[in-house]
Amino acid sequence: MRRPSALSRNHYFVIGLLLGLVLSCYIPQNIRELVQQEECPQEVAENLLIERFGQDFEPHLNLINKPLAAKKPVKNVMRPRYYSSELGIREKIFIGVMTSQENINSYATAFNRTTAHLVNKIKFFINADSVKTNYQLKNIVGFTDTRESRRPFYVIKYIADNYLDDYDYFLLVPDNVYVDARKLNALLYHMSITFDLYMGSPRAESKKDNENVDNADNAANHNDNDNDNAANESNDDNSDGAGAGSASERGGGRGLTDRNYCALEAGILLSSSVIRKMRNNLDRCVRIGITNDHSVNIGRCVKYASRVASCQDTFQGMRQYSYALNTKSRQFKDLSILAKEEAFRNASTVYPVHTPEDFYRLHAYYSKHHLELVQQRGYALEQKSYRIANGSISNKILEIRWPLGVPPPSAPETRHDMLMWQLLNQTHSFLPNANADHAVAALSRIEALDFAKVLEIALQYAAEKYPRLRYHSMHSAYRKFDATRGMDYQLHLNLYESNTPKRLILKSFEVVKPLGRVEVVPSPYVTESIRIAILVPSFEHQVPDALDFVAQYERICMHNQDNTFLLLIFLYRLNSPSKGDDDPFKALKKLALDLSSKYKTDGSRIAWVSIRLPQQLSEPVTPDDWLLHASMYGPRQLLSLAVADLALPKLGLESLVLLATPSMLFRTDFLNRVRMNTIQGFQVYAPIGFQLYPCTWAQFCKDCDTCDISQSSGYFDRHNHDVIAFYSRDYVQARKLMDTQGLPIMRSDLDIEQLLQHSPTAGGVESILDMFVAAQHTVHILRAVEPHLRFGLDVRHHLARGGAMPSTLPAKCGRVQCIHLASRKQIGDAIIRYDDKSILQK
């Protein structure tokens, strides 16, 4: 039935139409203008400004004290130093060894030598009831609480406080267990760290297990009465179930639960999650771990904290094997007999080891076993690769090359980068290092031994491949070194059959010595803020060059406040005055005093030391005499030792020393590399400087001190040993070693004559670099090309002052000791132009 008050749709339409007509009659016509004015307040403001200031008004920005600093400073996000810390990447294994003070120098040392280099971290834990620090091991942690039952919990607490976030797994072992770290690492890399792990060998049940369980139950009930009552009162509905669960947890079947714990004697492997839970419940673990059996105490703590039911010998399909030497038949068996047992071969821990020597025997066996496995896998992989290729697929696709796993020879980018084969025999090499200066050079002792070993390997292979042939002689041999591959040899051997010795058969063999695994040599941490003591010796005829060096030093070091100190060493002749106007070094001394006063506030200063040469070294020397010598000492390079011996007492043993020359040109980058490459007690730095050609005299190039190095402007002189950087302490130790070999230490000017007459046992020592090599010191010697160290300024300055080049070579100046005037290409072009007169006319 229809309601009478209801309105139809037409009624609504009519009413809306009428309301619209009525409203349209009362709305003003300029409503659009009013709306536009309200919507554009900026235009209204601009109109007001124009009416007030005129049409040419231009606004100005007030930038005084702006922008204002934020009231709350922005906090910088502190990121970890290493990506591994930020990403949560942890090392794999930490081994904690429970030992005693009596076994540190025996069992613990043997354990450390056979395992420490194969795992990420190892620590030895002892009871430090007495203060004793003369141990060979350094990674020892001592606990002052000597209660034996508390010892494993102290170990857990130490590990959790210091290494919990750094390692995935933790292995606890006594000191008489051998650990095959290679097998253990391979096992751990196949298991997930997201689960709780309590792995080892289940312990054998002992007669005291039931007594230990009863004591633990009594102690737990006595300490937890209040807690249990409170829990029961608050949970009345579940009190019976809670009581039953607690009794089951503490008792656990008594002897059955203790027997299912992992035996510490074989090693217990715990994940980081289990260690974290044990630390959170450590107080409870101490109360229930009252026995003297560490295996039981650790097992109860793991069960209470992580709810792991029992010891796990397998996890995610992986099993850890332990081999027990607890019977007389196993203790005295030879390793070759034990190796026949599969359990011994698969074991990652072997226990108990009865003598420290057994550690090394076991380690030798397992290392040999792992090496054989690696060789077998490599051979199987090689054969599989060859079967896959089978000549049907191109090696460009499979990338199978000989030897397998060795990179192919590097392809030269240009004709200048081609690696040349070098012809050699058993005693000499021909055109060594592609150097046309020496047609033939004798092999060094190392090279001769290396070639003999290569020839022996080739003959062994020839005897195996051609059993009917015998070796007669070597026809020829070639070698080539490739920095990406190694050393390649090609041997052409003359072989003959036993029944026809006069008929020679030529066979060719190729031998490759691939590069070993590239390793980063660890070195101490150094910075570029170390102060350098620059020693610059100068003879009387080198005073102009020394003045130019001091001016260069002021511009580069003193003006820029570089952390350096300059020590000038004046080498006086025997009869030369050292004071007054006749002093040959008077200008240098005056310049040093002036610059020291000028930069006194900056801490920069220049000092000097005077050395009086003996009579035999006091002959007058003109600049032309030593101009062609590569060394500033001319034919007297041994004087560098006397300079260092007599000058170092002025500096101290902790100083970084750079022995320089007056004719060298250097930059700040070179000084920074000296700081980074010279390490006290570790490394000596001997840079190879760039020798500039005398372009003004030879007319083959143009003088340019700031240009990049090139073959047309000079060469790296590896025979110049004048510049070397070292620490004073390392130099003194090396000199003491050479003092016993007939190279005396200079303590005064009068001892220089003894240095020149040193015994033949120290022969071959002509410079400080030779001294470090001959002393066989523990420090490394680093030699590297240095583009920002240049020699040859003495020749340029001599020619600029109107001097001339000597017409003949000085005595005792061979090709190695003298500088080069031009490159071979430049000299060859000059010869061709001289011979061909038509070229000269063009």
CORUR-V290324 format. One line per field, one symbol per residue. ss: DSSP state (A for helix, B for strand, O for the rest). phi: phi as a letter, one per 30 degrees, with the letter a starting at -180 (. if undefined). burial: + if it has 16 or more other C-alpha atoms within 10 Angstrom, else -. A space follows every 10 residues. Layout:
ss=???
phi=???
burial=???
//
This chain:
ss=OOOOOOOOAA AAAAAAAAAA AAAAAAOOOO AAAAAAAAAO AAAAAAAAAA AAAOOOOOOO OOOOOOOOOO OOOOOOOOOO OOAAAAAOOO BBBBBBBBOO AAAAAAAAAA AAAAAAAAOO BBBBBBBOOO OOOOOOOOOB BBBOOOOAAA AAAAAAAAAA AAOOOOBBBB BBBBOOBBBO AAAAAAAAOO OOOOOOOBBO OBOOOOOOAA AAAAAAAAAA AAAOAAAAAA AAAAOOOOAA AAAAAAAAAA AOOOAAAAAO OBOAAAOBBB BAAAAAAAAA OAAAAAAAOO OOOAAAAAAA AAAAAAOOOO OBOBBOOBBO BBBBOOOAAA AOOOAAAAOO OAAAAABBBB BOOOOAAAAA AAAAAAAAAA AAAAAAAAAA AAAAAAAAAO OOOOAAAAOO OOOOOOOOOO OOOOAAAOOO OBBBOOOBBB OAAAOOOOOB BBOOAAAAAA AAAAAAAAAA AAAAAOOOBB BBBBBBBBBB BBOOOBBBBB BBBBBBBOOB BBBBBBBBBB BBBBOOOOOO OOOOOOOOOO OBBBBBBBBA AAAAAAAAAA AAAAAAAAOO OOOBBBBBBB BBOOOOOOOO OOOOOAAAAA AAAAAAAAOO OOOOOBBBBB BBOOAAAOOO OOOOOOOOBO OOOOOOOOAA AAAAAAAAOO OOOOOBBBBB OOOOBBOAAA AAAAAAAOBO OOBBBBBBBB BBOOAAAAOO OOOOOOOOOO OOOBBBOOOO OOOBBBBAAA AAAAAAAAAO OOOOOOOOAA AAAAAAOOOA AAOOOOOAAA AAAAAOOOOB BBBBBBBBBB BOAAAAAAAA OOOOOOOOOO OOOOOOOBOO OOOAAAAAAA AAAAAOAAAA AO
phi=.dddddcddd dddddddddd dddddcdddd dddddddddb dddddddddd ddcjdcdbdb dccdhbdddd dcddddddcd dcdddddidc ddbbccccbb ddcddbdddd dddcbddcbd abbccbccdb dbcdcddccc bccddcdddd dddddddddd dcbddcbdbb ccbddccccd dddddddddc bdddcdbbcl cedddcdcdd dddddddddd dddcdddddd ddddbddcdd dddddddddd diihdddddd dddddcjccb dddddddddd cddddddccc dccddddddd dddddcidda dccbahicbc cbccccbddd dcdddddddd dddddcdcbb adddbddded dddddddddd dddddddddd dddddddddh iccdddddhc bcddjcdded dddbddcddc dcdabdbbbc hdhhcddbdb bddddddddd dddddddddd dddddbddcb dcacdabbbb ccdcbkccbb cccccbdddb ddccccbcbb bbcdddddbd ddbddbbccd dccccbdadd dcdedddddd dddddccddc hddbbcbdcc cdddcddcbi ddddcddddd ddddddddcd ddicabbbbc bcddddccdd bceddcdddd dddidcdddd ddddddcded cjdcddccdc bdcccbbddd ddddddccbd ibaccbdcdc ddddddddic acdadcddda ddcladcdcc cdcabacedd dddddddddd cjcdddcadd ddddddcddd dcdjcbaddd dddddhdddd bccadbdcbb cjdddddddd djdbdddbdd dhbddddcdc dadddddddd dddddcdddd dd
burial=---------- ---------- ---------- ---------- ---------- ---------- ---------- ---------- ---------- -+++++++++ +--+--++++ ++-++--++- +++++++--- ---------+ -+------++ ++++++++++ ---+++++++ ++++++++++ +-+++--+-- -----+++++ +++-----++ -++-+++--+ +--------- -+------+- -+------++ +--++-++++ ++++++++++ +++++++++- ++-+++-+++ +-++++++++ ++++++-+-+ +++-----++ +++++----- ---------- ---+++++++ +++--+--++ -++--+---- ---------- -+--+---+- ---------+ -----+++-- ---------- ++++++-+++ ++-------- --+----+-- +--++--++- -+------++ +--+--++++ ++--++-+++ +++++++--- ---+------ ++-+------ ---------- -+++++++++ ++++++++++ -+++--++-- -+++++++++ +++----+-- ---++--++- -+--++--+- ---+++-+-+ ++++--+--- --++++++++ +++++-++++ ++++++++-- ----++++++ ++++++---- +--+++++++ ++++++++++ +++++----+ +-------+- -+++++++-+ ++++++++++ +++++-+++- ++++++---- -+--++-+-- -+--+++++- ++-++-+-++ +----+++++ ++++++-+-- ----+----+ --+---++++ ++---+---- ---------- --
//
